[in-house]
């Protein structure tokens, strides 16, 4: 639920999200209803221009017709919807393939052993049609899987206490995947073709996807960017001084969770695609140390075994979106986990958020919840997707929360939300306009070994 905010803040305190929420005027979502497209019309968000909404080649018509044969009535309705709103023919993926091409590949080529391509297609399409259905809630482990899962968690220990502890952990698990789920939402809502490409690759026999990124998305200096790739232990091939091709994959146990959800998904639980996306993103951020079975991680940058800290979040966001992101810290927190002030004023934060939305980007934020003495008692990551001003001139932010069990946007008054924001992922060019920021990864390196890389 909570990712750590900095080395001075205790990460992953499990608390319920705040309850002061105003619902956006959108219809309620049932299991078989979609209400949102990948082109939001909230104030501050600019829809894509020049979209294609009709099939224009024989190949596109063949692929579309093939998909309809693998979908039920509701699935065909969603497929038609994403065609008509321009999502299906977008080619905003890393290799310029369209959403349609990747969905077609998902059902026309082999999947990883035990995966059902029709089920995967249904969930991928549903997520693209309505990204608000993404959730971080873990599914339960049915009895038929329980012993093998416990074997994996305990390394086949015969110690009854170890096995009982693992069994208890598997019961009603809290999820530390809020950062990963927020990044999944970002990808599905802003880059549907890339989301479909990820879904296709992660469900393929290789269970991996290749992604070419610009090294300056990680750092202005090439050698520092390479240092980061090595530090996060992500497999890569540096093509030149400008680009690198990364191999992105979930942890080895993700397929177990995926297949449990294919066969046993209950209401409000993660879909098989949620499992694979979030496992992959947790693995990227935790230096390839994540374990999907118990939602724990290792890695060198955090002492906590749950969630991701902001340094890791920034790396994840920069890699997946191939954009130079700065994690701007707004709250000042002392060594006792107490909010003691702010790095900048209210209006500056507001303007940064609005400018980022106007640029067409969602904003993943980490907020804190404090007691009456400003001591932090928990926190959470959510995504700001838009803003609006009411008749009284009050600004509100429209957000997505992957842990509120509601498949719809929520709305917070800016006056309520902004003081709670500890950090936000802001495009570097916007962040540098009115705040002096040290590259976030540099702070992480200082915390880790007391010195900067060359």
Secondary structure as UniProt FT lines:
FT   TURN            7..8
FT   STRAND          22..23
FT   TURN            31..32
FT   TURN            43..44
FT   HELIX           58..68
FT   TURN            69..70
FT   HELIX           73..84
FT   TURN            85..86
FT   TURN            88..89
FT   TURN            94..95
FT   HELIX           99..108
FT   TURN            113..114
FT   HELIX           117..129
FT   HELIX           131..133
FT   HELIX           143..153
FT   TURN            154..155
FT   HELIX           160..170
FT   TURN            171..172
FT   HELIX           178..190
FT   HELIX           192..202
FT   TURN            205..206
FT   STRAND          208..214
FT   HELIX           215..217
FT   HELIX           222..231
FT   TURN            232..233
FT   STRAND          236..238
FT   STRAND          243..249
FT   TURN            252..253
FT   HELIX           254..264
FT   TURN            267..268
FT   HELIX           272..285
FT   TURN            286..287
FT   TURN            292..295
FT   HELIX           310..321
FT   STRAND          325..329
FT   STRAND          331..333
FT   TURN            335..336
FT   STRAND          338..342
FT   HELIX           346..358
FT   TURN            359..360
FT   STRAND          363..370
FT   TURN            372..373
FT   STRAND          375..389
FT   TURN            391..392
FT   STRAND          395..400
FT   TURN            402..403
FT   STRAND          410..413
FT   HELIX           414..417
FT   HELIX           418..420
FT   STRAND          421..427
FT   HELIX           428..434
FT   HELIX           440..449
//
